[in-house]
Every structure is written in structure tokens, then in C-alpha cells.
Amino acid sequence: MKITRRTFIKRTLASAAAFIGLNAFGYSYARYMEPNMLAIRRHEIEHGKIPRHFHNFKVLQFSDTHVGFHYELDDLERLVEKINAEKADLILFTGDLVDEPHTYSFPPRLIQILKRLEANQGKYWIYGNHDHGGYGTEKIRDVMEQSGFQLLQNEHTLIENGSASFTLAGVDDIMLGQPDLEQTLENVPTDSFTLLMVHEPDVALEYQHYPVDVQLSGHSHGGQVQVPFFGYLVTPPFAEHFVEGHYPLVNGFNLYVSRGIGTTRLPYRFMCRPEFSVFRLKSTQSTK
């Protein structure tokens, strides 16, 4: 069918209008909608070293809130309500509380909100690169201590249930801290199930050769913007190999990477909803 000049112009203008409209919608969606579409990612961790006393034990990880960069205290308050609704046994924060500690005012309400997080086996945290950056090391530590969180900085602790226990460990930030995994794991019993918090995921390529069973990380933001047929648009240093989800590696080592809560650098998320993770520990030990 012959297309007249008038029809061609009309179709071209219609296509251009549709393109502009879709881009306007895409911008609004990525800027204002998806960053607020919180998801809960659930995993089961089955392992022979998990004591039967910890069967169905619930571990909750959240990461990368980046408070102050298009993520405000009202948003954090809603997050705390959703986390508490999970009734986790153990809450873990894997770094980057505030986006720019050197410019953030640290209002008392921040501590009040974080204090409300409840877990019967405690709340633990590690440093991220933004926590150390901007002279934030002491500020962030003070906030987290007052909020009832215990720092694991190149150290470990035992999570106990009666006579049974497993090891929870945490290293200092890879980029701006002084990480020392050997010090972190010093005197950990070889038969203890060991869960390690590390802000940056890519060190799993090295850490998989240590006596660690599970590594929990954030930092990547899941690439923050994912483009079909292209992949992750923004992957920070030390989050280029492992960006989101579950990665089984060698020696029974398993890495889990959270997309995190907030945004940084660019206030967008596209095909990459914010999330926190809930892990159910599953023991394969005999119940006899």
C-alpha cells in the first residue's frame, strides 16, 4: 500500500510522541516508583554443620540504606516495620547506613528508629565503604551502638541456642577499611557452621578458599538499573563479578548478594527492586 507524504509524517510524529511518552514514563517509574517497591527475597540454607537446635532459625539481612540520598527517615521507619513483621531471630546489617556522613546531620530520630528493630538473638553490623568515607567511621559506630547493634570488625561471635552454636563473623570494609579474614576466623572451630558478613561481594573469589560456609554481602545495589539484553548498568568496584542473588562456589561455599535498600550516585532503580533478605537455616543433622 502506497504511503503518502502526509501519512508518513503523521506516523513519524506519532512514533516520536510515543517514544517521548515511554521515556517520560520510564523516568518517572525508575525515579519515583520502583525505588519504593520493596521486595523480600527468601532463601533456605541447608547444611550438615547447622545444629538441629537451629533448624528453621531465621536470619534477616538488610543493606545499603544510604540514608540522606533520596531515602529519608520516614522511609527507614517503614522499612523497620516491615523487618519487624518478619520476626527474625537474628538481624544483620551489611553496611552503608548513610550516603554521605560528612554532610548528614544525624538527627536523634535515626537512632530511635533503628532501636526499634527487634531480634531475640541480637543485631549485628559491619562497615561499608560509605560508613568509613566522609569521616564517618566514628559517627556511624556511635549511631549503631546506641541503636543496639554490635559491630563485627575483623572478629566473630558465637550465636548460641542451649548447648549448640554457630559462628557469625564480619570483616572490615574491603575498600576503605583494614580487612583481615585470618584474624576474623582465628580460633573458630573447624566443625562450626560459619556465616560471614562482607560488604563487597567480589572478595568471595578469595574467601571461598577459607573455612567459611556462607558469605552475605551488599554493595552492588543489584546494578541499580538493569537493561534488557545489556545487563547491569551500574556495578561498583568489588561488585562486578557477583551482583545479586545466590552464587554457589567451590568447597561448599555459598555467596548471597543483596540488592540493598537505597540508591547512590543516581536516584534510580529499573528492573532492580530494593530488597531485604530472609534466610531459613535448615539442619540435616539427625533429630534422634
LINZIHU-V515338 format. One record per helix or strand of 3 or more residues. SS is the DSSP state (H for helix, E for strand). FROM is the first residue (numbers start at 0). LEN is the number of residues. Records with the same first field share a line. If there is no record, write none. Layout:
# LINZIHU-V515338
SS = FROM-LEN + FROM-LEN
This chain:
# LINZIHU-V515338
H = 4-32 + 51-3 + 72-13 + 107-8 + 128-7 + 136-10 + 180-4 + 200-7 + 220-3 + 249-3
E = 38-9 + 57-5 + 89-4 + 122-3 + 154-7 + 163-7 + 193-7 + 213-5 + 224-3 + 244-4 + 253-4 + 274-9
